[in-house]
Amino acid sequence: MIYKANKFILDNKHKVNPRFRLNFHLMGEYGWINDPNGLIEYNGYYHAFFQYNPYDSVWGNIHWGHAVSKDLVNWDHLPIALAPDLPYDKDGCFSGSAIEKDGKLYLVYTGNSFIEINKEQKKRTQCICIAISDDGINFHKYNGNPVISTEHIPAESSKTDFRDPKVFKRRDKYCMIIGSNDGHNQGQLLLYESTDMLSWHYKGIMAKGDEFTGDNWECPDYFELDGRDILIVSCENKDESQKNTSAIYMVGKFDYEKCTFESNESHLVDYGFDFYAPQTFLDSKNRRIIMGWMHSWETLTPTQSEGHNWAGALTFPREVKLESNSLVFKPVDEIINFRQNEYVIENMLIDREYCLATNGDCYELEVVFDIGKATEVGIKLRTGEIEETKLSYTAIDNIFCFSRRKSGAGPGGEKIIKIQPINNQIHIRALVDKCSVEVFINNGKYVMSGLIFPKEDSTGIKVYSKGESFIKHLKKWDIITKNPISMIPI
């Protein structure tokens, strides 16, 4: 099945419409991608695996795609790592993580299968499986799979929602956190431990949600940062009125012996439209780096509806830091190496809308507004005759708004957050890449990600102010990358 999928990609990737293809984000060569999996630095390369349907631009037939990078900006595709080809994973190799052990790369993933009860009913089973590689490219599934089967799921947990293992080393033991729920509409995480990565023992419920954190937890991630314990989970149906999904983080205390994680509050990882299932890893520079899925279960994009033969991407890698008991995020510094054609404005008084003497569809933009007497300040990206994507701050209610109501094709809508200026200033940093916008507000205290689908000639950039404000500085760089290398021959 791996050979078949790789050959299909090679034979069909020329059919992908390049109209909205991203330049400095990781996508599949053809078809659909969702959750990032197995993020790790191994043998001198950054490895990113991802949920992948190589045959179509919709979810289904899930494999593990695979790409590597030296710089976290340019990604080279490798052959598919996992395919659903055994009884325990025949209906999908679902999400998981990666870890290095004795020089080998271990992928820990969810095996998904359906058992037919009768002609009208099927029962889903999920189990935990392992695949191992000596070279980081070719993987063989462990003969003892599944390493955690349905029989090893505790009674206080759902038997059908048991997935997305995140593995990490703690002293002399390997630990595995698995997303689940209690069967009564509350998400929870289960903790297992092992001494050899192959034999796993249930330790207990590490954390449990409430009525405000969704009815199922997916894609868990745990790490330590500056002496604090951080937990990230992706929540299904977090907002009962919208039935949507969100990724949240909690800063707290993990007591391994008691198997408890205590935290007083949770926050969104990303406040935008298109962000889910993030995963982190620690690199050789001692940076905690996070990537998420930049798409949404709730929307259908033009690349799907208009037959472009692809959908989904991963966010640009972000470094995670802890400040005042909150996480902040910034694009990894490697992006600086790809800046060209710098455009700068310094100390500009502004009291209306101005069209900048620069444009583009693939760039980085930094703006610092001193709000002054203005009631509203903002930036308009990808502007055209009737199109614009607006990032605005309203002083009277301290609301920052990401509006794509006029962004072109696609779902539209607005996302808002309440923020506080820093010394009466608003800092905005935006990464714009063909059909994506990632906004870092006030030095990464808040992030908003969203997909947009404007016309090709909508490349203008505008700034505006209602009342007098002051642009302390504005800098814009085109981001120029090499063309990605195609999948190596099979």
Sequence and secondary structure as in RCSB ss.txt:
>XXXX:A:sequence
MIYKANKFILDNKHKVNPRFRLNFHLMGEYGWINDPNGLIEYNGYYHAFFQYNPYDSVWGNIHWGHAVSKDLVNW
DHLPIALAPDLPYDKDGCFSGSAIEKDGKLYLVYTGNSFIEINKEQKKRTQCICIAISDDGINFHKYNGNPVIST
EHIPAESSKTDFRDPKVFKRRDKYCMIIGSNDGHNQGQLLLYESTDMLSWHYKGIMAKGDEFTGDNWECPDYFEL
DGRDILIVSCENKDESQKNTSAIYMVGKFDYEKCTFESNESHLVDYGFDFYAPQTFLDSKNRRIIMGWMHSWETL
TPTQSEGHNWAGALTFPREVKLESNSLVFKPVDEIINFRQNEYVIENMLIDREYCLATNGDCYELEVVFDIGKAT
EVGIKLRTGEIEETKLSYTAIDNIFCFSRRKSGAGPGGEKIIKIQPINNQIHIRALVDKCSVEVFINNGKYVMSG
LIFPKEDSTGIKVYSKGESFIKHLKKWDIITKNPISMIPI
>XXXX:A:secstr
 HHHHHHHHHHHGGGS  TT  SSS   SSEEEEEEEEEEEETTEEEEEEEEETT SSS S EEEEEEESSSSS 
EE   SB   STTTTT EEEEEEEEETTEEEEEEEEEEEEESSSS EEEEEEEEEEEESSSS  EE TT  SB G
GGS TTS SS EEEEEEEEETTEEEEEEEEE SSS EEEEEEEESSSSS EEEEEEEE  TTS SEEEEEEEEEE
TTEEEEEEEEET STTTT EEEEEEEEEEETTTTEEE S  EES  SSS EEEEEEE TTS EEEEEE S TT  
 HHHHTT SEE  B   EEEEEETTEEEEEE GGGGGGEEEEEEEEEEEESS EEEEEE SEEEEEEEEE TT S
EEEEEEEE SS EEEEEEETTTTEEEEEEEESSBS   EEEEE   BTTEEEEEEEEETTEEEEEETTTTEEEEE
E B  TT  EEEEEEES EEEEEEEEEEE           
